[in-house]
Each structure stands twice: as C-alpha cells, then as structure tokens.
C-alpha cells in the first residue's frame, strides 16, 4: 500500500493486503477490523443485462473509527454498506462482522446478529409514531428482551442532547431531533458497528452539523465504530478516513479528510 498526500491507494490491493497489520494501522495505532469484506461481489440480473454493483471489493473497517464511503451515483457505495451490514446478500465473496462470516448464517441468525451487534441510522428516521422518544430509543433492546444499561443509556441521551425531549412523540419533534433519537437508538444497544446511510440528507445544515458532531463524539468519547455513506464533503470531513468507490471498485482511501480535499477528489472522480 502506498501513501501520497494523505491518500492510501488501494485499487490493486489483495485481500491479504487489506487484512495485514500494516493495513490496519492508522495514526500509529493498530486497530482490529470491526467489519471486513473479502472479494465482495454483487451482480444484479444476468446475461447481457447484468449489472456488477460491486466488483471484488476487499476492505477492512477499523474499530473505534469513523469511516465515510463516497462515490458517484451508481458507484456501489450503498450496495457495499448494505452487504457489509447484512441487509443484502453477496453474489460471491465474504463479509465478516468481527469474526462471524455472514454468509454462514441462517436468516434467523442473521436477524439476531443485526439486532444485537449492529446499529442503523437511515436518511428517513424510521421512528414509530405511537412511541415516545425514549421508547423509540430502547425499542431494539425491548424487542431483544434485554434491559438497558442505565449508565450507558444516560450517557447516550446526554451525548445527543435529548434529556428534555424523552416523553415527546416523533410528531412533536423537529427533523433534527428525530434524527437524534435515531442516532441514540443505534447507540443504545452498544453495537459493534453503526451503519449510517445519508444520515443528514433530510436535514438543514445546522441540524446536520449537530448530528455529525454527535456521531463524532460517539466515536471519540464512547469508543463506537461508525460507517457512513454520504455524498456531502462537509459530512465526510467529520470522518477519520474516506473510502472512494467508482464502478463498483475501491479507487482510493483518504486519511484526515477536509471538505475541500474531499470535494476536489470527488470532482476528479466525476461526481
């Protein structure tokens, strides 16, 4: 792996390169991957009309880091996230959450893994309108029959600033407040990794900035791992590194991104 101007070129990596100790060192600290993909390939359709959304992608997401995934429309970024989160199946290749190969799990086991070990934040808040903010936050734990860790839950609520809104229903909350609830819900079960798909896409710049700050704090102060798909250079600038996709392949990884450097790189990719 070569490094130039803060960009790690990974287009020609093999799976072994991605998983080697050198590949998992960021800022001089070795981090075990929370999620990894090995030669992940996803093809929709068949024959002359087949679309190769992912083309042998190998990638390790280090734990306790904030990773953004970017690329032009149709680059495969959302498909990669969905496959790494166990929401979609690969055509070939493997995805691991920790040391668990998702391809070996039954539908029931995969559902349990998503519930217990993965958190989700989507562009649409996906809150249940009949539940209060607090009930929405604890819903995954309630469904799993698990009691909330009061100390952790209190810390999550403090981090996202919802202490005075816990008894409100979604209709009584602003868009930014609803997304705070969604972020808190993702954090409440203390998952191994959180996947966020355009989490600020429906928010104004101020509310979006607040959500990104909460997610950044979840990584820095709470040791969480976040993988975020975004098209917004300002959002990507909150991450520790940005993975760039084009035509279903990883073309670059940028460490210590800024909005300006991400924007310039996206322009080079034709976005």
C-alpha positions as CSV (number, residue, x, y, z in Angstrom):
1,X,0.0,0.0,0.0
2,X,1.4,3.4,-1.0
3,X,0.6,6.8,0.6
4,X,0.6,10.1,-1.1
5,X,-0.8,13.4,0.2
6,X,-2.9,11.7,2.8
7,X,-4.4,9.3,0.3
8,X,-3.9,5.5,0.6
9,X,-4.2,3.9,-2.8
10,X,-6.0,0.5,-2.5
11,X,-7.2,-0.2,-6.0
12,X,-4.7,-3.0,-6.6
13,X,-4.9,-4.5,-3.1
14,X,-5.4,-8.1,-2.5
15,X,-7.5,-9.4,0.4
16,X,-4.3,-10.2,2.3
17,X,-3.0,-6.6,1.9
18,X,-6.2,-5.3,3.4
19,X,-6.1,-7.6,6.4
20,X,-2.4,-7.3,7.1
21,X,-1.3,-5.5,10.3
22,X,0.2,-2.7,8.2
23,X,-3.2,-2.0,6.6
24,X,-4.9,-1.8,10.0
25,X,-2.6,0.9,11.4
26,X,-4.0,4.4,11.4
27,X,-2.1,7.2,13.2
28,X,0.4,4.7,14.5
29,X,-2.2,2.6,16.4
30,X,-3.1,-0.9,15.3
31,X,-6.8,-1.5,15.3
32,X,-8.5,-4.8,14.6
33,X,-11.2,-4.5,11.9
34,X,-14.8,-4.3,13.2
35,X,-16.2,-5.3,9.8
36,X,-14.4,-6.6,6.7
37,X,-15.2,-7.6,3.2
38,X,-13.2,-10.1,1.2
39,X,-13.5,-10.0,-2.6
40,X,-17.1,-8.8,-2.2
41,X,-19.0,-9.1,-5.5
42,X,-22.6,-8.2,-6.1
43,X,-24.3,-8.7,-9.5
44,X,-27.9,-7.8,-10.3
45,X,-29.6,-9.6,-13.2
46,X,-27.9,-11.9,-15.7
47,X,-26.5,-12.2,-19.2
48,X,-26.2,-9.1,-21.3
49,X,-28.2,-7.0,-18.8
50,X,-26.2,-8.0,-15.7
51,X,-25.1,-5.1,-13.5
52,X,-21.9,-5.6,-11.4
53,X,-22.6,-3.2,-8.5
54,X,-19.6,-4.5,-6.5
55,X,-16.5,-5.9,-8.3
56,X,-14.3,-7.9,-5.9
57,X,-14.1,-5.3,-3.2
58,X,-11.8,-6.0,-0.2
59,X,-11.9,-3.6,2.7
60,X,-11.3,-3.6,6.4
61,X,-13.2,-1.1,8.6
62,X,-11.1,-0.5,11.8
63,X,-12.8,-0.5,15.1
64,X,-13.4,2.7,17.1
65,X,-13.1,4.8,13.9
66,X,-15.5,6.9,11.8
67,X,-15.3,5.8,8.2
68,X,-17.1,7.6,5.3
69,X,-17.9,5.9,2.0
70,X,-18.3,8.1,-1.0
71,X,-18.5,7.9,-4.8
72,X,-20.5,9.0,-7.8
73,X,-24.1,7.9,-8.3
74,X,-24.0,4.2,-9.2
75,X,-20.6,3.6,-7.7
76,X,-21.8,0.9,-5.4
77,X,-21.4,2.7,-2.1
78,X,-24.9,2.0,-0.8
79,X,-24.7,-1.6,-2.0
80,X,-21.4,-2.1,-0.2
81,X,-22.9,-0.7,3.0
82,X,-26.0,-2.9,2.7
83,X,-23.9,-6.0,2.1
84,X,-21.5,-5.3,5.0
85,X,-24.5,-4.7,7.3
86,X,-26.1,-8.0,6.3
87,X,-29.1,-6.3,4.7
88,X,-28.3,-7.7,1.2
89,X,-26.5,-10.9,0.1
90,X,-23.3,-11.1,-1.9
91,X,-23.1,-12.9,-5.2
92,X,-19.7,-14.1,-4.2
93,X,-17.0,-13.2,-1.6
94,X,-17.4,-12.8,2.1
95,X,-18.3,-10.3,4.8
96,X,-17.3,-10.6,8.4
97,X,-18.7,-8.7,11.4
98,X,-16.0,-9.3,14.0
99,X,-15.1,-13.0,13.3
100,X,-18.5,-14.0,12.1
101,X,-18.9,-14.9,8.4
102,X,-22.3,-13.5,7.5
103,X,-22.6,-16.0,4.6
104,X,-22.7,-18.9,7.1
105,X,-25.7,-17.6,9.0
106,X,-29.3,-18.7,8.6
107,X,-31.9,-15.9,8.1
108,X,-32.8,-16.2,11.8
109,X,-29.2,-16.0,12.9
110,X,-28.6,-13.0,10.6
111,X,-31.6,-11.2,12.0
112,X,-30.3,-11.8,15.5
113,X,-26.8,-10.5,14.6
114,X,-28.2,-7.3,13.1
115,X,-30.4,-6.8,16.2
116,X,-27.7,-7.4,18.7
117,X,-24.4,-6.3,17.1
118,X,-25.3,-3.7,14.5
119,X,-26.9,-0.2,14.8
120,X,-28.5,1.6,11.9
121,X,-29.2,5.2,11.1
122,X,-31.1,6.0,7.9
123,X,-32.0,9.2,6.0
124,X,-35.6,8.5,6.9
125,X,-35.7,8.5,10.7
126,X,-37.9,5.3,10.9
127,X,-39.3,6.1,14.2
128,X,-42.6,4.6,15.4
129,X,-45.1,7.4,15.7
130,X,-47.0,5.9,18.7
131,X,-43.9,5.6,20.9
132,X,-42.2,8.4,22.8
133,X,-38.6,9.3,22.1
134,X,-37.4,7.2,25.0
135,X,-39.5,4.2,23.9
136,X,-38.1,4.5,20.3
137,X,-34.5,4.6,21.7
138,X,-35.0,1.5,23.7
139,X,-37.1,-0.4,21.2
140,X,-34.3,-2.7,19.9
141,X,-33.4,-3.7,23.4
142,X,-37.1,-4.3,24.2
143,X,-37.5,-6.5,21.2
144,X,-34.5,-8.5,22.2
145,X,-35.8,-8.9,25.8
146,X,-32.7,-7.1,27.2
147,X,-32.6,-4.5,29.9
148,X,-31.0,-1.2,29.1
149,X,-27.7,-0.4,30.8
150,X,-28.9,2.7,32.7
151,X,-25.4,4.2,32.8
152,X,-24.8,3.7,29.1
153,X,-28.3,4.9,28.1
154,X,-27.9,8.0,30.2
155,X,-24.6,8.7,28.5
156,X,-26.1,8.2,25.1
157,X,-29.0,10.6,25.8
158,X,-26.6,13.2,27.2
159,X,-24.4,12.9,24.2
160,X,-27.2,13.6,21.7
161,X,-28.9,16.2,23.9
162,X,-32.3,14.7,24.3
163,X,-32.8,14.9,28.1
164,X,-35.8,17.3,27.8
165,X,-37.5,15.5,24.9
166,X,-37.7,11.9,26.0
167,X,-41.5,12.0,26.6
168,X,-42.3,13.6,23.2
169,X,-43.6,11.6,20.3
170,X,-42.0,12.0,16.8
171,X,-44.7,14.4,15.6
172,X,-43.7,16.7,18.5
173,X,-40.1,16.8,17.4
174,X,-38.2,18.6,14.7
175,X,-36.4,16.7,12.0
176,X,-33.1,17.2,13.7
177,X,-34.5,16.0,17.0
178,X,-36.0,12.9,15.3
179,X,-32.6,12.1,13.8
180,X,-31.0,12.5,17.3
181,X,-33.5,9.9,18.5
182,X,-32.5,7.6,15.6
183,X,-28.8,8.0,16.5
184,X,-29.5,7.3,20.2
185,X,-31.5,4.2,19.2
186,X,-28.5,3.0,17.2
187,X,-26.2,3.6,20.1
188,X,-28.4,2.3,22.9
189,X,-27.6,-1.4,22.5
190,X,-23.8,-0.7,22.4
191,X,-23.4,-2.3,19.0
192,X,-20.1,-3.3,17.5
193,X,-20.6,-1.1,14.5
194,X,-23.2,1.5,13.3
195,X,-24.0,1.9,9.6
196,X,-25.4,5.3,8.7
197,X,-26.9,5.8,5.2
198,X,-27.0,9.6,4.3
199,X,-28.0,10.4,7.9
200,X,-28.1,14.2,7.3
201,X,-29.8,14.0,3.9
202,X,-33.1,15.3,5.1
203,X,-31.8,17.9,7.5
204,X,-30.8,21.6,7.2
205,X,-27.1,22.4,7.5
206,X,-27.3,23.3,11.2
207,X,-29.2,20.2,12.2
208,X,-27.0,18.1,10.0
209,X,-23.9,19.5,11.6
210,X,-25.3,18.7,15.1
211,X,-26.0,15.1,14.1
212,X,-22.4,14.7,12.7
213,X,-21.0,16.2,15.9
214,X,-22.9,13.7,18.0
215,X,-21.7,10.8,15.8
216,X,-18.1,12.1,16.1
217,X,-18.5,12.3,19.8
218,X,-19.8,8.7,19.9
219,X,-16.5,7.6,18.3
220,X,-14.2,9.8,20.3
221,X,-15.8,9.6,23.7
222,X,-17.7,6.3,23.6
223,X,-15.5,4.1,21.5
224,X,-18.0,3.4,18.8
225,X,-17.4,2.3,15.2
226,X,-19.3,4.2,12.5
227,X,-19.5,3.6,8.8
228,X,-21.4,6.4,6.9
229,X,-22.4,6.6,3.3
230,X,-22.7,10.2,2.1
231,X,-22.4,12.4,-0.9
232,X,-21.6,15.5,1.2
233,X,-18.0,16.6,1.5
234,X,-18.8,18.5,4.7
235,X,-20.2,15.4,6.3
236,X,-17.3,13.3,5.1
237,X,-14.9,15.8,6.8
238,X,-16.1,14.6,10.2
239,X,-14.7,11.1,9.5
240,X,-11.3,9.7,10.2
241,X,-10.9,8.4,6.6
242,X,-13.0,8.4,3.4
243,X,-13.2,5.3,1.1
244,X,-13.9,6.3,-2.5
245,X,-15.7,3.9,-4.9
246,X,-16.2,4.1,-8.7
247,X,-17.8,1.5,-10.9
248,X,-18.1,-1.0,-8.0
249,X,-14.4,-0.8,-7.0
250,X,-12.4,1.0,-4.4
251,X,-10.2,3.6,-6.0
252,X,-8.7,5.5,-3.1
253,X,-8.8,6.0,0.7
254,X,-8.2,9.4,2.1
255,X,-7.0,9.9,5.7
256,X,-7.7,13.1,7.7
257,X,-10.2,14.4,5.2
258,X,-11.3,18.0,4.9
259,X,-14.3,19.3,3.0
260,X,-12.1,20.9,0.4
261,X,-9.8,17.8,-0.2
262,X,-12.9,15.6,-0.4
263,X,-14.6,17.9,-2.9
264,X,-11.6,18.0,-5.1
265,X,-11.3,14.3,-5.1
266,X,-14.9,13.8,-5.9
267,X,-14.6,16.2,-8.8
268,X,-11.7,14.1,-10.1
269,X,-13.9,11.0,-9.9
270,X,-16.5,12.8,-12.0
271,X,-19.1,13.4,-9.3
